[in-house]
Amino acid sequence: MTFPIREPKLVLQSSIESGQGLREAVQKACKLNGFKHTSVALELAGCRSARRLSALAVSDNAAELRAVSKLLGIEDENELLATVLSPSKEASRDFVSFFGHNVRRGHIARTRRISPQSLKSKPEMKAIWALKPLSFDPTNREKLLDRCPSCQSILGWDWSLDPWICEHCSLDLRSVPMPMFEPSDPEALDFVAYMLDPTADRRVHLPTGSTFSSGSYGDLFQLAVRIATTCQRSRDTTSPVQIEPGHVQMAGRAILDWPNGFLELVESTPARADSGQAASWFKEKPLRQLLYDPTLSSAIRNELTKTFEVHRRREGLTRGDALVANAAKTDLSRERLQHPRAALLRLLRTRNIEMRPRPTFETVMTVLRDVSEVRQFAKETGVPIPEVWRLYWAGFAPELVSALSYYGWCAQPVLEGTLRSAVNRVISTSLVRGGLDLVSARFALDPQMKSSWSSIFQAVFDGRLEVGSGPSNGSLVGGIYVKDCHSLRTIIMKERSDPDVAHSILTQEEFSMLMRKSRIYAAHLVRSGVMNGPSNLETFARLRERWAFGFELDTLAAITGSLTSCSSKRLRNARVDRIDFGPATLWSREQALSVLAFDHHESYPAQ
C-alpha cells in the first residue's frame, strides 16, 4: 500500500501582501512560525538554486518558487502570487522578473534595504526597496538604509526577525534619522520611482502620443537607469555607488519630454576632461554612447538611433562654413559626393567653425541626403534631391512633412495625399500613343538645365500641360508621357535657373534620373572626364552647350516630327565631331543640328 507524499506546509500559514515579493513573505512567515533562520523555509520547500533567502528574489526557477509559495500556504489562484511568479520574457539570464517587468539581475539588492519612517508608520517590507537604482522610498522620498549605523553591519535576510531590527546588534532602526530628498521636479521623479512599483497609486503616465507608449516599462526603467548613471558619472567626480535621486529625476524628465527633453540633457551633459586631448563628437557628450549600450533593449536603441540621427543633422545645419572652408582646399574639377553619412560626419568633426544662423544650400543638401525618407522619395519619384527640395517648398511633397519638420522645415502642402496619388488623379490614359516620356522630352528641350520639376508639376495640376501614362522605368516621372511638347517648351523657356540647384553636386544616380538612363551610363559620363568641373548642373549645362547626346537627338527628331532617323551612321558620314565614352557618344551640337535641320524648327529650344 502506497501513500501519497504530502507537500510540506507551515503550521502557521502566511500570506503575501500587496507590494511584497516572496522574499519578504518568507521572512515574515519564518518569524511567525518561530524559525531562527530563514533558510529553514527554503530547505523545507526543497530549494536547490536559492539556499539563502537573499538569493530568492533573483531566482528564476519557477518550480522552486511555486514550492515556496505552497509552503507558505498561498493558493495558486492568488492574483498577487500570479504577478510575483510571472516569468521573465527575456531568454538571457541577465534579466529576472520583477512583478512582471524584466529588470537586470544586478538591479536586485541582496541586502535588506529599509525606509525607517515607512516602517514606523506601517510595519511591512516593500519589494520596491530591493531595486538598487532607487536609493529612496518612492512614497516619502526618504533615503533607504542598508547598514546599521551602530555596528556598521550590512542588513541581511538570514535571520527571521522584524524587518526594522539589526540582526547583529538588535538596534531598532526605525529611530535612525535618514535624509529626505526634496525634488525640484516631483512629476519626473515619481515617473521613474513608481514605474515598477506594484502598489503605486500615484503612477505618472507617459504623455499622449509618446514614442514609448507601447513599450515595456522594464525597458524604459533600464533607459532611465542608464541616463541617470551616465549623468552622475559625468557631473560627480566622487562617483558615488548609489544613483542620486536628482539624476533619477533628470532621467525621468528626459523621457517624459522625449525627444527634445533628452536632447537638451545630452547637450548639457559634457564629458569629463580626463586628458588634454579634445574628445570626438561621439565622446564629447557621454549620453550619445547610450546608442551602443548593450544593456538597453533593441527597441530602445532603435529609438535612440532615430533621435540621434535628427540630433546630428540639426547640429550639422549650423556648420555650413565647414563646407566653404573645405571647398577652398578641394580641386573642384574632381569634386564628388561622399556617402551621405560620411559627409554629415565631416561637418560634425570640423572644429573652430563659426556657427551660422542660416545654413548654406550645400549644408542643407548634405543633411537631406542623410534622411532616408528623402532618399526614398527621390528614388520613387525619379527626381534628384536638389529638385526634391524645390518640390517640398512648392507643397508637392506632403509625404516628407513629418520627416523634415524636425529641422524647422515646415512647408505647407497643396496636395491631398501623396504626389503620386495627385498625379494619378489628373493623368490621362489616352495620350500614350504618339507621346514622349516627359523626362526625355524635358531633357531634350532644356540643354541649359534651368527648368524645375515643381514648375512642370504645377502646369500639370493647373491643366496647362496635359499628360498621360505609359511604360515606366519604375519612377513616377518615368511613367508620365506628353504629346504637347510646344506647351512643355513654353514652360521651360519661362523658367529661370536657380544658382543653388545649379551648383549643387549630383550623384551618378541623379545624373541617370536627368537622362532617363541607367546608372552605369551615368557613371561612364561622370568618370570619362568630359565634364570639366564639379559634377553639377552648371558643368553639365556647359558640356551640353557644345555637345549633344545621341538619344537627345533622337528625341528632338520625334518632337520636330522628322521623318528621317537620327542614326549615328548619318552623322558619321557627315563627319560630325564626336566624343565616345563607354556606351555613349557625344556629337557636336552645332554640327549635328545643322545636319539634321533641327536648328530652325519652332520646337527646338532657344540657346
Secondary structure, 3 states (H helix, E strand, C coil): CCCCCCCCCCCCCCCCCCCCCHHHHHHHHHHHCCCCECHHHHHHCCCCCCCCHHHHHHCCCHHHHHHHHHHHCCCCCCHHHHHHHCCCCCCCCCEEEECCEEEEHHHECCCCCECHHHHHHCCCCCHHHHECCCCECCCCCEECECECCCCCCECCCCECCCCCECCCCCCEHHHCCCCECCCCCHHHHHHHHCCCCCCCCCCCCCCCCCCCCCCCHHHHHHHHHHHHHHHHHHHCCCCCCCCCHHHHHHHHHHHHCCCHHHHHHHHCCCCCCCCCCCCCCCCCCHHHHHHHCCCCCHHHHHHHHHHHHHHHHHHHCCCHHHHHHHHHCCCHHHCCCCCHHHHHHHHHHCCCCCCCCCCCHHHHHHHHHHCHHHHHHHHHHCCCHHHHHHHHHCCCCHHHHHHHHHHCCCCCCCCCCCHHHHHHHHCECCCCCCCEEHHHHHHHHCCCCCCCHHHHHHHHHHCCCCEEECCCCCCCHHHEEECCHHHHHHHHHCCCCCHHHHHCECCHHHHHHHHCCCHHHHHHHHHHCCCCCCCEHHHHHHHHHHEEEHHHHHHHHHHHCCCCCCCHHHHHHCCCCEEEECCEEEEEHHHHHHHHCCCCCCCCCCC
